[in-house]
Amino acid sequence: MIGELYAESLAGAEVDIEYEDGRREPLAAVRWLELIDGDEAMLSRCAGPTLDVGSGPGRLTVGLARRGVAVLGIDVTPHAVRLTRQAGGPALCGDVFGHVPGAGQWATALLADGNIGIGGDPPALLRRMRELVRPGGELIAEVGPPGEPSTAGRVRLRHGDVTGAWFRWAGVSVSDVPPLARESGFTVTDCREEAGRWFAYLRQECRTSADGATEGDGKGGDGAIEG
């Protein structure tokens, strides 16, 4: 039902995000069908192979593909993945915590549109992202503005009287990014506002083991990527 309601929102239906305390806000997924103000703050940083996590209908994936950047979108919603492919973007239907091609080799990973909240556990998600990007790789995450409280809990989609299953989601304020990054193996290189949206730029920390090898070097990854 979550996927069906998301697809309805992409088609223009008035679908809400409902929180456990009863609050609601419009999902308005149709806005993600085309590039929006502020997207260039992410796209301009993507020169090497890029993984777009929670890619939805694929506006960023398609935008990068049109620029000649090696890119892969990944999303759990089959309809969104179909839209991405129809628009010319490569996309995989799957969970970021499952099989991801090129693990450990991605130069850049994107968590746009608040997707740092996927799974409701930002530290766990960032640790997973650290496994996916290559040593020194960059993670770009869209986060909440300064002073906005970080949250974690359950949400569901609602269209009138029809509701989807509850699932865990989180919100992260830019103010809370530095400690979150440190505990997840990243260093914050920049945080900035663009077109009313906040972005955090994180660099994967390269750690050297006792035998001098660099940890997380991408060897043994499950699929090569070009670039």
N, CA, C and O of each residue as an XYZ file, in Angstrom:
908
protein
N       0.818     -1.206      0.000
C       0.000      0.000      0.000
C       0.857      1.264      0.000
O       0.460      2.275     -0.580
N       2.042      1.222      0.650
C       2.909      2.396      0.655
C       3.267      2.773     -0.772
O       3.179      3.938     -1.159
N       3.676      1.767     -1.556
C       4.045      2.028     -2.937
C       2.885      2.547     -3.755
O       3.068      3.412     -4.611
N       1.681      2.026     -3.503
C       0.508      2.459     -4.248
C       0.172      3.913     -3.931
O      -0.136      4.692     -4.834
N       0.230      4.278     -2.657
C      -0.065      5.652     -2.272
C       0.998      6.607     -2.797
O       0.684      7.727     -3.201
N       2.250      6.171     -2.795
C       3.328      6.992     -3.336
C       3.104      7.215     -4.829
O       3.283      8.325     -5.328
N       2.713      6.161     -5.537
C       2.434      6.278     -6.968
C       1.275      7.240     -7.213
O       1.303      8.009     -8.174
N       0.255      7.204     -6.352
C      -0.870      8.123     -6.491
C      -0.414      9.564     -6.298
O      -0.873     10.467     -6.998
N       0.492      9.775     -5.345
C       1.011     11.120     -5.123
C       1.800     11.602     -6.332
O       1.709     12.770     -6.711
N       2.576     10.705     -6.940
C       3.319     11.065     -8.150
C       2.378     11.439     -9.291
O       2.736     12.212    -10.180
N       1.171     10.880     -9.252
C       0.174     11.181    -10.281
C      -0.629     12.436     -9.955
O      -1.491     12.841    -10.734
N      -0.349     13.056     -8.805
C      -1.012     14.301     -8.449
C      -2.052     14.202     -7.363
O      -2.659     15.213     -7.011
N      -2.283     13.014     -6.813
C      -3.272     12.858     -5.744
C      -2.784     13.532     -4.459
O      -1.582     13.670     -4.234
N      -3.741     13.948     -3.620
C      -3.412     14.622     -2.364
C      -3.141     13.580     -1.279
O      -4.036     13.203     -0.522
N      -1.918     13.133     -1.222
C      -1.480     12.145     -0.236
C      -0.688     12.864      0.848
O       0.161     13.705      0.554
N      -0.971     12.527      2.104
C      -0.281     13.148      3.237
C       0.694     12.187      3.895
O       0.536     10.968      3.830
N       1.707     12.766      4.531
C       2.542     12.040      5.490
C       1.902     12.243      6.856
O       1.712     13.380      7.286
N       1.573     11.164      7.535
C       0.936     11.244      8.849
C       1.903     10.744      9.916
O       2.483      9.666      9.791
N       2.066     11.547     10.970
C       2.960     11.194     12.071
C       2.178     10.525     13.196
O       0.950     10.596     13.249
N       2.908      9.880     14.086
C       2.257      9.155     15.184
C       1.418     10.063     16.067
O       0.429      9.621     16.652
N       1.809     11.345     16.168
C       1.055     12.265     17.022
C      -0.145     12.878     16.310
O      -0.828     13.738     16.866
N      -0.400     12.437     15.083
C      -1.563     12.916     14.351
C      -1.287     14.047     13.374
O      -2.143     14.381     12.556
N      -0.110     14.634     13.450
C       0.234     15.699     12.506
C       0.277     15.149     11.082
O       0.610     13.986     10.855
N      -0.065     16.007     10.139
C       0.000     15.622      8.731
C       0.654     16.738      7.928
O       0.555     17.917      8.269
N       1.320     16.339      6.858
C       1.841     17.308      5.904
C       1.780     16.682      4.512
O       1.902     15.465      4.374
N       1.593     17.499      3.490
C       1.472     16.949      2.136
C       2.758     16.258      1.689
O       3.856     16.766      1.916
N       2.613     15.101      1.056
C       3.769     14.436      0.460
C       4.180     15.148     -0.824
O       5.364     15.395     -1.050
N       3.215     15.472     -1.649
C       3.456     16.239     -2.884
C       4.622     15.675     -3.690
O       5.518     16.414     -4.098
N       4.606     14.366     -3.915
C       5.705     13.716     -4.631
C       5.831     14.191     -6.068
O       6.890     14.034     -6.677
N       4.771     14.767     -6.622
C       4.813     15.230     -8.004
C       5.911     16.267     -8.215
O       6.394     16.432     -9.335
N       6.312     16.968     -7.156
C       7.367     17.990     -7.282
C       8.707     17.367     -7.622
O       9.604     18.058     -8.106
N       8.859     16.071     -7.377
C      10.140     15.402     -7.618
C      10.266     14.837     -9.024
O      11.226     14.127     -9.326
N       9.309     15.144     -9.879
C       9.372     14.654    -11.254
C      10.333     15.469    -12.110
O      10.816     14.983    -13.133
N      10.611     16.700    -11.703
C      11.520     17.578    -12.440
C      12.511     18.204    -11.464
O      12.260     18.257    -10.260
N      13.639     18.676    -11.992
C      14.621     19.346    -11.147
C      13.982     20.552    -10.470
O      13.154     21.242    -11.064
N      14.374     20.801     -9.223
C      13.823     21.909     -8.453
C      14.950     22.808     -7.969
O      16.121     22.432     -8.020
N      14.590     23.999     -7.498
C      15.585     24.958     -7.021
C      16.433     24.334     -5.913
O      15.909     23.718     -4.986
N      17.725     24.502     -6.024
C      18.654     23.970     -5.031
C      19.316     22.677     -5.452
O      20.335     22.296     -4.876
N      18.764     21.988     -6.446
C      19.340     20.707     -6.865
C      20.778     20.848     -7.360
O      21.583     19.927     -7.226
N      21.089     22.001     -7.929
C      22.440     22.189     -8.473
C      23.499     22.118     -7.379
O      24.660     21.819     -7.659
N      23.107     22.391     -6.126
C      24.054     22.284     -5.011
C      24.542     20.855     -4.835
O      25.608     20.627     -4.262
N      23.773     19.896     -5.323
C      24.198     18.495     -5.308
C      24.803     18.079     -6.640
O      25.879     17.482     -6.678
N      24.122     18.390     -7.722
C      24.547     17.921     -9.036
C      25.938     18.416     -9.406
O      26.717     17.683    -10.014
N      26.252     19.648     -9.045
C      27.540     20.231     -9.435
C      28.721     19.553     -8.763
O      29.856     19.696     -9.216
N      28.468     18.812     -7.682
C      29.552     18.134     -6.957
C      29.810     16.723     -7.479
O      30.784     16.084     -7.083
N      28.958     16.244     -8.351
C      29.030     14.847     -8.795
C      29.798     14.743    -10.107
O      29.241     14.967    -11.181
N      31.078     14.401    -10.012
C      31.911     14.248    -11.206
C      32.205     12.782    -11.483
O      32.289     12.366    -12.639
N      32.362     11.997    -10.411
C      32.633     10.572    -10.554
C      31.376      9.755    -10.359
O      30.287     10.316    -10.245
N      31.508      8.432    -10.319
C      30.352      7.547    -10.154
C      29.514      7.923     -8.933
O      30.042      8.068     -7.831
N      28.223      8.077     -9.135
C      27.337      8.607     -8.096
C      26.176      7.659     -7.833
O      25.549      7.151     -8.762
N      25.899      7.430     -6.559
C      24.776      6.605     -6.123
C      23.713      7.518     -5.527
O      23.968      8.225     -4.552
N      22.521      7.501     -6.115
C      21.399      8.326     -5.670
C      20.460      7.447     -4.849
O      19.684      6.665     -5.399
N      20.540      7.586     -3.526
C      19.809      6.706     -2.613
C      18.426      7.284     -2.313
O      18.298      8.444     -1.920
N      17.399      6.462     -2.502
C      16.035      6.958     -2.362
C      15.708      7.871     -3.530
O      15.173      8.965     -3.351
N      16.036      7.408     -4.727
C      16.018      8.257     -5.921
C      14.628      8.642     -6.389
O      14.491      9.545     -7.214
N      13.587      7.979     -5.883
C      12.233      8.331     -6.281
C      12.063      8.231     -7.787
O      12.580      7.299     -8.401
N      11.342      9.181     -8.401
C      11.139      9.129     -9.851
C      12.367      9.517    -10.660
O      12.328      9.514    -11.890
N      13.461      9.852     -9.974
C      14.748      9.915    -10.648
C      15.205     11.229    -11.229
O      16.016     11.238    -12.155
N      14.709     12.346    -10.715
C      15.111     13.610    -11.330
C      16.622     13.834    -11.250
O      17.221     14.331    -12.204
N      17.248     13.471    -10.120
C      18.687     13.660     -9.971
C      19.455     12.617    -10.771
O      20.449     12.933    -11.425
N      18.991     11.379    -10.716
C      19.630     10.310    -11.486
C      19.627     10.647    -12.972
O      20.653     10.536    -13.643
N      18.482     11.054    -13.475
C      18.360     11.399    -14.891
C      19.194     12.634    -15.217
O      19.847     12.694    -16.259
N      19.167     13.621    -14.318
C      19.946     14.831    -14.543
C      21.429     14.549    -14.670
O      22.106     15.125    -15.521
N      21.937     13.662    -13.825
C      23.355     13.305    -13.890
C      23.661     12.477    -15.129
O      24.694     12.674    -15.769
N      22.774     11.558    -15.469
C      22.985     10.739    -16.668
C      23.070     11.619    -17.909
O      23.870     11.353    -18.806
N      22.260     12.651    -17.962
C      22.280     13.557    -19.114
C      23.566     14.370    -19.172
O      23.935     14.873    -20.233
N      24.245     14.501    -18.044
C      25.532     15.199    -18.007
C      26.700     14.255    -18.277
O      27.856     14.679    -18.298
N      26.399     12.999    -18.480
C      27.452     12.034    -18.758
C      28.111     11.457    -17.526
O      29.166     10.831    -17.626
N      27.503     11.656    -16.356
C      28.042     11.114    -15.109
C      27.544      9.680    -14.931
O      26.362      9.400    -15.127
N      28.446      8.780    -14.561
C      28.033      7.411    -14.237
C      27.204      7.456    -12.956
O      27.695      7.908    -11.921
N      25.973      7.000    -13.008
C      25.056      7.158    -11.880
C      24.130      5.959    -11.801
O      23.827      5.316    -12.806
N      23.686      5.671    -10.586
C      22.673      4.646    -10.357
C      21.715      5.147     -9.296
O      22.137      5.561     -8.217
N      20.425      5.111     -9.598
C      19.415      5.409     -8.599
C      18.956      4.122     -7.945
O      18.894      3.079     -8.596
N      18.633      4.185     -6.662
C      18.110      3.015     -5.962
C      16.909      3.449     -5.132
O      16.977      4.435     -4.397
N      15.813      2.713     -5.251
C      14.585      3.063     -4.549
C      13.778      1.788     -4.321
O      13.866      0.836     -5.096
N      12.995      1.784     -3.246
C      12.209      0.591     -2.911
C      10.863      0.557     -3.627
O      10.142     -0.437     -3.540
N      10.516      1.637     -4.337
C       9.209      1.726     -4.975
C       9.301      1.369     -6.454
O       9.910      2.115     -7.220
N       8.716      0.253     -6.877
C       8.821     -0.170     -8.280
C       8.345      0.885     -9.276
O       8.967      1.073    -10.322
N       7.242      1.576     -8.959
C       6.710      2.569     -9.891
C       7.706      3.705    -10.100
O       7.897      4.165    -11.226
N       8.340      4.160     -9.020
C       9.324      5.237     -9.137
C      10.516      4.793     -9.978
O      11.035      5.562    -10.786
N      10.942      3.562     -9.785
C      12.063      3.032    -10.567
C      11.692      2.963    -12.046
O      12.513      3.279    -12.907
N      10.469      2.554    -12.340
C      10.021      2.513    -13.738
C      10.049      3.900    -14.366
O      10.470      4.055    -15.512
N       9.602      4.907    -13.622
C       9.614      6.272    -14.140
C      11.039      6.731    -14.428
O      11.294      7.392    -15.434
N      11.959      6.378    -13.543
C      13.358      6.754    -13.745
C      13.902      6.136    -15.025
O      14.535      6.815    -15.833
N      13.655      4.870    -15.196
C      14.149      4.174    -16.391
C      13.509      4.719    -17.658
O      14.177      4.865    -18.682
N      12.221      5.020    -17.593
C      11.533      5.566    -18.763
C      12.103      6.923    -19.165
O      12.081      7.290    -20.340
N      12.616      7.669    -18.177
C      13.200      8.983    -18.447
C      14.669      8.892    -18.854
O      15.298      9.909    -19.145
N      15.213      7.679    -18.876
C      16.584      7.499    -19.333
C      17.624      7.364    -18.247
O      18.822      7.437    -18.524
N      17.188      7.168    -17.007
C      18.138      7.017    -15.910
C      18.251      5.574    -15.454
O      17.230      4.897    -15.335
N      19.454      5.079    -15.195
C      19.614      3.718    -14.669
C      19.154      3.654    -13.218
O      19.531      4.505    -12.412
N      18.356      2.672    -12.884
C      17.818      2.588    -11.526
C      17.603      1.143    -11.124
O      17.312      0.278    -11.951
N      17.755      0.906     -9.828
C      17.607     -0.417     -9.230
C      16.493     -0.367     -8.200
O      16.449      0.551     -7.381
N      15.596     -1.338     -8.230
C      14.562     -1.440     -7.206
C      15.115     -2.287     -6.073
O      15.302     -3.494     -6.226
N      15.376     -1.657     -4.940
C      15.951     -2.388     -3.827
C      16.167     -1.504     -2.621
O      15.914     -0.300     -2.652
N      16.641     -2.131     -1.555
C      16.887     -1.499     -0.264
C      18.367     -1.170     -0.152
O      19.216     -2.004     -0.466
N      18.679      0.038      0.293
C      20.078      0.442      0.421
C      20.841     -0.447      1.399
O      22.066     -0.541      1.323
N      20.124     -1.100      2.319
C      20.781     -2.003      3.265
C      20.962     -3.410      2.689
O      21.538     -4.283      3.339
N      20.475     -3.620      1.491
C      20.645     -4.903      0.821
C      21.763     -4.841     -0.198
O      22.730     -4.096     -0.036
N      21.619     -5.638     -1.259
C      22.637     -5.681     -2.310
C      22.664     -4.373     -3.093
O      21.639     -3.938     -3.618
N      23.836     -3.749     -3.170
C      24.028     -2.540     -3.972
C      25.246     -2.756     -4.867
O      26.343     -2.973     -4.353
N      25.088     -2.702     -6.177
C      26.236     -2.874     -7.071
C      27.320     -1.829     -6.805
O      27.018     -0.683     -6.473
N      28.568     -2.228     -6.952
C      29.672     -1.290     -6.802
C      29.925     -0.838     -5.379
O      30.510      0.224     -5.166
N      29.497     -1.621     -4.398
C      29.700     -1.229     -2.997
C      31.173     -0.957     -2.729
O      32.036     -1.764     -3.074
N      31.451      0.178     -2.116
C      32.819      0.561     -1.797
C      33.539      1.280     -2.913
O      34.717      1.611     -2.776
N      32.842      1.534     -4.040
C      33.488      2.160     -5.190
C      32.859      3.484     -5.617
O      33.382      4.145     -6.514
N      31.764      3.881     -5.002
C      31.085      5.106     -5.426
C      31.848      6.343     -4.970
O      32.228      6.447     -3.803
N      32.072      7.279     -5.887
C      32.772      8.523     -5.551
C      31.882      9.450     -4.734
O      32.351     10.162     -3.847
N      30.590      9.430     -5.048
C      29.630     10.308     -4.375
C      28.338      9.538     -4.132
O      27.919      8.728     -4.959
N      27.720      9.801     -2.997
C      26.396      9.255     -2.708
C      25.486     10.407     -2.303
O      25.911     11.330     -1.608
N      24.245     10.347     -2.736
C      23.271     11.397     -2.456
C      22.162     10.889     -1.549
O      21.627      9.797     -1.739
N      21.830     11.711     -0.554
C      20.650     11.494      0.283
C      19.824     12.775      0.193
O      19.798     13.577      1.126
N      19.156     12.952     -0.932
C      18.392     14.175     -1.178
C      17.018     14.099     -0.524
O      16.574     13.034     -0.094
N      16.357     15.252     -0.458
C      14.953     15.308     -0.031
C      14.719     14.683      1.342
O      13.680     14.069      1.584
N      15.687     14.843      2.235
C      15.532     14.310      3.588
C      15.728     12.825      3.706
O      15.344     12.235      4.716
N      16.323     12.189      2.692
C      16.485     10.732      2.727
C      17.509     10.246      3.741
O      17.715      9.041      3.883
N      18.148     11.166      4.444
C      18.980     10.770      5.574
C      18.105     10.131      6.655
O      18.611      9.514      7.592
N      16.787     10.286      6.512
C      15.847      9.699      7.470
C      15.436      8.278      7.161
O      14.690      7.677      7.934
N      15.903      7.714      6.043
C      15.524      6.352      5.653
C      15.827      5.361      6.779
O      16.950      5.303      7.281
N      14.825      4.590      7.164
C      15.000      3.571      8.193
C      14.842      4.073      9.609
O      14.787      3.279     10.549
N      14.767      5.406      9.776
C      14.568      5.966     11.104
C      15.770      5.905     12.015
O      15.647      6.156     13.214
N      16.946      5.574     11.469
C      18.164      5.422     12.269
C      19.330      6.033     11.495
O      20.087      5.303     10.855
N      19.490      7.370     11.539
C      20.542      8.020     10.757
C      21.947      7.479     11.000
O      22.697      7.345     10.033
N      22.357      7.156     12.243
C      23.700      6.586     12.412
C      23.886      5.286     11.638
O      24.932      5.073     11.024
N      22.873      4.412     11.664
C      22.969      3.149     10.927
C      23.033      3.399      9.427
O      23.793      2.737      8.719
N      22.242      4.348      8.938
C      22.256      4.654      7.513
C      23.607      5.216      7.093
O      24.137      4.835      6.050
N      24.170      6.118      7.893
C      25.467      6.687      7.530
C      26.577      5.649      7.584
O      27.507      5.694      6.779
N      26.489      4.725      8.512
C      27.490      3.645      8.522
C      27.378      2.812      7.252
O      28.388      2.379      6.696
N      26.155      2.590      6.797
C      25.968      1.867      5.542
C      26.516      2.678      4.370
O      27.143      2.120      3.469
N      26.285      3.982      4.377
C      26.795      4.820      3.298
C      28.317      4.800      3.268
O      28.926      4.865      2.200
N      28.919      4.710      4.431
C      30.379      4.643      4.482
C      30.883      3.375      3.803
O      31.959      3.377      3.206
N      30.120      2.303      3.889
C      30.490      1.061      3.217
C      30.358      1.175      1.697
O      31.049      0.480      0.953
N      29.476      2.048      1.251
C      29.180      2.133     -0.177
C      30.101      3.075     -0.933
O      30.423      2.820     -2.094
N      30.536      4.173     -0.288
C      31.419      5.107     -0.985
C      32.868      4.666     -0.850
O      33.227      3.956      0.089
N      33.689      5.089     -1.788
C      35.085      4.687     -1.779
C      35.877      5.553     -0.809
O      35.376      6.588     -0.371
N      37.104      5.159     -0.459
C      37.915      5.958      0.467
C      38.031      7.402     -0.013
O      38.394      7.659     -1.160
N      37.722      8.328      0.872
C      37.749      9.734      0.513
C      36.528     10.188     -0.252
O      36.448     11.346     -0.663
N      35.560      9.278     -0.453
C      34.350      9.623     -1.195
C      33.470     10.596     -0.424
O      33.631     10.786      0.781
N      32.535     11.210     -1.146
C      31.690     12.243     -0.553
C      30.240     11.785     -0.442
O      29.696     11.143     -1.340
N      29.639     12.132      0.680
C      28.209     11.937      0.897
C      27.568     13.311      0.996
O      27.997     14.147      1.792
N      26.546     13.544      0.191
C      25.811     14.803      0.237
C      24.410     14.505      0.754
O      23.669     13.733      0.146
N      24.053     15.116      1.872
C      22.763     14.847      2.505
C      21.975     16.139      2.655
O      22.503     17.152      3.113
N      20.713     16.094      2.266
C      19.827     17.224      2.515
C      19.219     17.066      3.899
O      18.639     16.030      4.223
N      19.361     18.107      4.710
C      18.976     18.030      6.118
C      18.073     19.206      6.479
O      17.769     20.056      5.641
N      17.648     19.239      7.749
C      16.806     20.317      8.220
C      17.610     21.556      8.561
O      18.828     21.466      8.714
N      16.971     22.707      8.684
C      17.669     23.963      8.963
C      18.201     24.032     10.387
O      17.804     23.232     11.234
N      19.102     24.986     10.663
C      19.634     25.148     12.020
C      18.505     25.411     13.016
O      17.566     26.155     12.728
N      18.611     24.797     14.175
C      17.619     25.011     15.217
C      16.404     24.118     15.130
O      15.657     23.998     16.101
N      16.188     23.492     13.995
C      15.068     22.557     13.881
C      15.427     21.269     14.608
O      16.497     20.715     14.357
N      14.583     20.779     15.488
C      14.943     19.569     16.234
C      15.018     18.339     15.343
O      14.209     18.164     14.432
N      15.990     17.499     15.616
C      16.066     16.203     14.941
C      15.014     15.280     15.551
O      14.729     15.358     16.746
N      14.448     14.421     14.736
C      13.363     13.554     15.192
C      13.560     12.134     14.675
O      14.299     11.904     13.717
N      12.898     11.201     15.311
C      12.865      9.814     14.841
C      11.564      9.196     15.333
O      11.170      9.396     16.481
N      10.907      8.454     14.472
C       9.643      7.840     14.856
C       9.011      7.134     13.676
O       9.675      6.822     12.687
N       7.710      6.884     13.797
C       6.992      6.184     12.735
C       6.091      7.157     11.976
O       5.510      8.072     12.558
N       5.989      6.941     10.680
C       5.085      7.716      9.839
C       4.353      6.749      8.907
O       4.736      5.588      8.765
N       3.301      7.250      8.280
C       2.617      6.466      7.257
C       2.028      7.428      6.236
O       1.925      8.627      6.494
N       1.647      6.909      5.091
C       1.013      7.711      4.061
C      -0.496      7.567      4.174
O      -1.011      6.500      4.509
N      -1.199      8.667      3.886
C      -2.663      8.663      3.978
C      -3.252      9.401      2.780
O      -2.799     10.487      2.418
N      -4.263      8.799      2.175
C      -5.055      9.442      1.129
C      -6.515      9.285      1.520
O      -7.118      8.233      1.303
N      -7.079     10.338      2.099
C      -8.437     10.244      2.615
C      -8.492      9.258      3.766
O      -7.780      9.420      4.757
N      -9.328      8.239      3.645
C      -9.445      7.222      4.687
C      -8.512      6.035      4.458
O      -8.479      5.102      5.261
N      -7.769      6.071      3.381
C      -6.867      4.965      3.050
C      -5.476      5.261      3.604
O      -4.903      6.318      3.339
N      -4.945      4.321      4.371
C      -3.622      4.518      4.966
C      -2.693      3.365      4.613
O      -3.133      2.235      4.403
N      -1.415      3.670      4.551
C      -0.404      2.648      4.358
C       0.105      2.153      5.700
O      -0.330      2.624      6.750
N       1.017      1.213      5.663
C       1.609      0.689      6.896
C       2.548      1.725      7.507
O       3.132      2.548      6.802
N       2.680      1.668      8.811
C       3.637      2.530      9.494
C       5.059      2.104      9.124
O       5.342      0.914      8.984
N       5.940      3.076      8.969
C       7.354      2.776      8.755
C       8.196      3.823      9.470
O       7.738      4.934      9.735
N       9.414      3.456      9.773
C      10.275      4.327     10.561
C      10.954      5.362      9.669
O      11.396      5.071      8.557
N      11.018      6.586     10.202
C      11.622      7.704      9.473
C      12.259      8.649     10.487
O      11.883      8.660     11.659
N      13.214      9.433     10.031
C      13.895     10.375     10.919
C      14.102     11.702     10.205
O      14.083     11.778      8.977
N      14.298     12.727     10.990
C      14.677     14.040     10.474
C      15.933     14.487     11.189
O      16.042     14.324     12.404
N      16.879     15.043     10.462
C      18.156     15.458     11.044
C      18.374     16.941     10.779
O      18.347     17.382      9.630
N      18.587     17.702     11.835
C      18.924     19.115     11.706
C      20.386     19.264     11.320
O      21.230     18.470     11.736
N      20.683     20.280     10.526
C      22.078     20.537     10.165
C      22.922     20.766     11.415
O      24.127     20.512     11.404
N      22.304     21.243     12.489
C      23.030     21.478     13.740
C      23.545     20.188     14.355
O      24.524     20.201     15.102
N      22.892     19.070     14.045
C      23.270     17.784     14.633
C      24.132     16.930     13.708
O      24.476     15.798     14.050
N      24.480     17.460     12.547
C      25.257     16.675     11.589
C      26.677     16.378     12.064
O      27.118     15.240     11.906
N      27.430     17.338     12.643
C      28.825     17.047     13.010
C      29.004     15.838     13.926
O      29.824     14.975     13.613
N      28.271     15.731     15.054
C      28.465     14.535     15.884
C      27.987     13.259     15.203
O      28.578     12.196     15.392
N      26.930     13.358     14.416
C      26.438     12.195     13.680
C      27.487     11.717     12.684
O      27.710     10.515     12.540
N      28.123     12.649     12.006
C      29.159     12.296     11.035
C      30.343     11.633     11.717
O      30.859     10.625     11.236
N      30.771     12.196     12.834
C      31.950     11.658     13.532
C      31.736     10.213     13.954
O      32.626      9.379     13.790
N      30.569      9.912     14.494
C      30.333      8.550     14.983
C      30.107      7.559     13.849
O      30.062      6.350     14.074
N      29.963      8.077     12.620
C      29.693      7.206     11.475
C      30.867      7.090     10.519
O      30.754      6.442      9.478
N      32.001      7.711     10.858
C      33.185      7.595     10.014
C      33.285      8.618      8.906
O      33.943      8.379      7.893
N      32.634      9.765      9.089
C      32.703     10.846      8.108
C      33.225     12.121      8.763
O      33.158     12.278      9.982
N      33.743     13.024      7.941
C      34.126     14.359      8.361
C      33.270     15.363      7.606
O      33.123     15.256      6.388
N      32.707     16.331      8.303
C      31.910     17.367      7.646
C      32.853     18.368      6.989
O      33.693     18.966      7.662
N      32.719     18.549      5.692
C      33.559     19.512      4.980
C      32.836     20.820      4.715
O      33.476     21.851      4.510
N      31.503     20.790      4.718
C      30.751     22.009      4.446
C      29.284     21.779      4.779
O      28.783     20.658      4.691
N      28.609     22.845      5.159
C      27.156     22.862      5.297
C      26.699     24.187      4.712
O      27.257     25.238      5.028
N      25.694     24.139      3.869
C      25.263     25.385      3.240
C      23.780     25.356      2.901
O      23.159     24.301      2.774
N      23.241     26.571      2.759
C      21.847     26.734      2.360
C      21.791     27.142      0.897
O      22.562     27.993      0.452
N      20.897     26.546      0.167
C      20.711     26.863     -1.250
C      19.222     26.805     -1.550
O      18.583     25.765     -1.392
N      18.681     27.935     -1.984
C      17.261     28.010     -2.356
C      16.345     27.543     -1.226
O      15.337     26.877     -1.462
N      16.711     27.900      0.001
C      15.890     27.545      1.149
C      16.056     26.121      1.631
O      15.335     25.679      2.525
N      16.999     25.396      1.048
C      17.267     24.003      1.446
C      18.664     23.930      2.047
O      19.555     24.686      1.660
N      18.854     23.007      3.004
C      20.145     22.849      3.669
C      20.812     21.544      3.253
O      20.183     20.488      3.200
N      22.108     21.653      2.960
C      22.882     20.499      2.515
C      24.135     20.343      3.372
O      24.805     21.323      3.698
N      24.435     19.112      3.726
C      25.669     18.797      4.458
C      26.547     17.950      3.546
O      26.080     17.009      2.904
N      27.830     18.305      3.503
C      28.797     17.597      2.656
C      29.771     16.862      3.569
O      30.487     17.477      4.359
N      29.787     15.559      3.452
C      30.584     14.710      4.335
C      31.615     13.940      3.520
O      31.323     13.443      2.433
N      32.827     13.850      4.067
C      33.894     13.099      3.418
C      34.187     11.848      4.224
O      34.323     11.901      5.446
N      34.283     10.714      3.526
C      34.590      9.470      4.215
C      36.005      9.516      4.763
O      36.948      9.859      4.050
N      36.145      9.170      6.034
C      37.466      9.118      6.648
C      38.158      7.826      6.245
O      37.576      6.747      6.359
N      39.391      7.928      5.776
C      40.177      6.749      5.404
C      41.009      6.327      6.600
O      41.868      7.076      7.065
N      40.752      5.128      7.094
C      41.508      4.620      8.238
C      42.511      3.579      7.760
O      42.219      2.788      6.864
N      43.673      3.584      8.353
C      44.719      2.638      7.985
C      44.866      1.591      9.071
O      45.002      1.923     10.249
N      44.837      0.326      8.679
C      44.961     -0.771      9.636
C      46.416     -0.974     10.018
O      47.308     -0.316      9.481
N      46.651     -1.891     10.951
C      47.997     -2.115     11.474
C      48.972     -2.576     10.396
O      50.169     -2.309     10.499
N      48.481     -3.267      9.359
C      49.382     -3.754      8.314
C      49.579     -2.740      7.196
O      50.197     -3.036      6.174
N      49.037     -1.527      7.408
C      49.248     -0.458      6.446
C      48.215     -0.384      5.343
O      48.289      0.497      4.486
N      47.250     -1.297      5.348
C      46.225     -1.288      4.309
C      45.135     -0.285      4.671
O      44.838     -0.062      5.844
N      44.558      0.302      3.654
C      43.468      1.237      3.870
C      42.155      0.484      3.981
O      41.807     -0.297      3.096
N      41.418      0.717      5.074
C      40.137      0.054      5.257
C      39.106      0.665      4.324
O      39.126      1.861      4.033
N      38.202     -0.195      3.863
C      37.137      0.295      2.996
C      37.642      0.662      1.624
O      37.197      1.656      1.050
N      38.580     -0.131      1.072
C      39.172      0.218     -0.208
C      38.354     -0.247     -1.396
O      38.763     -0.075     -2.544
N      37.190     -0.842     -1.122
C      36.308     -1.245     -2.211
C      36.644     -2.599     -2.782
O      35.907     -3.094     -3.634
N      37.753     -3.240     -2.339
C      38.094     -4.554     -2.866
C      37.055     -5.562     -2.394
O      36.595     -5.523     -1.253
N      36.706     -6.451     -3.290
C      35.690     -7.439     -2.940
C      34.293     -6.901     -3.097
O      33.335     -7.536     -2.658
N      34.148     -5.705     -3.734
C      32.829     -5.142     -3.969
C      32.032     -6.020     -4.907
O      32.590     -6.863     -5.609
N      30.707     -5.818     -4.917
C      29.837     -6.699     -5.681
C      29.424     -6.064     -7.000
O      28.238     -5.867     -7.265
N      30.412     -5.750     -7.818
C      30.096     -5.213     -9.140
C      30.908     -3.987     -9.443
O      30.960     -3.066     -8.629
N      31.546     -3.949    -10.598
C      32.373     -2.810    -10.964
C      31.511     -1.687    -11.517
O      30.430     -1.925    -12.056
N      31.996     -0.474    -11.380
C      31.354      0.688    -11.967
C      32.401      1.448    -12.742
O      33.592      1.381    -12.439
N      31.950      2.164    -13.733
C      32.884      2.913    -14.558
C      33.053      4.314    -14.011
O      32.195      4.832    -13.296
N      34.181      4.917    -14.362
C      34.418      6.296    -13.968
C      35.486      6.416    -12.950
O      35.803      7.523    -12.515
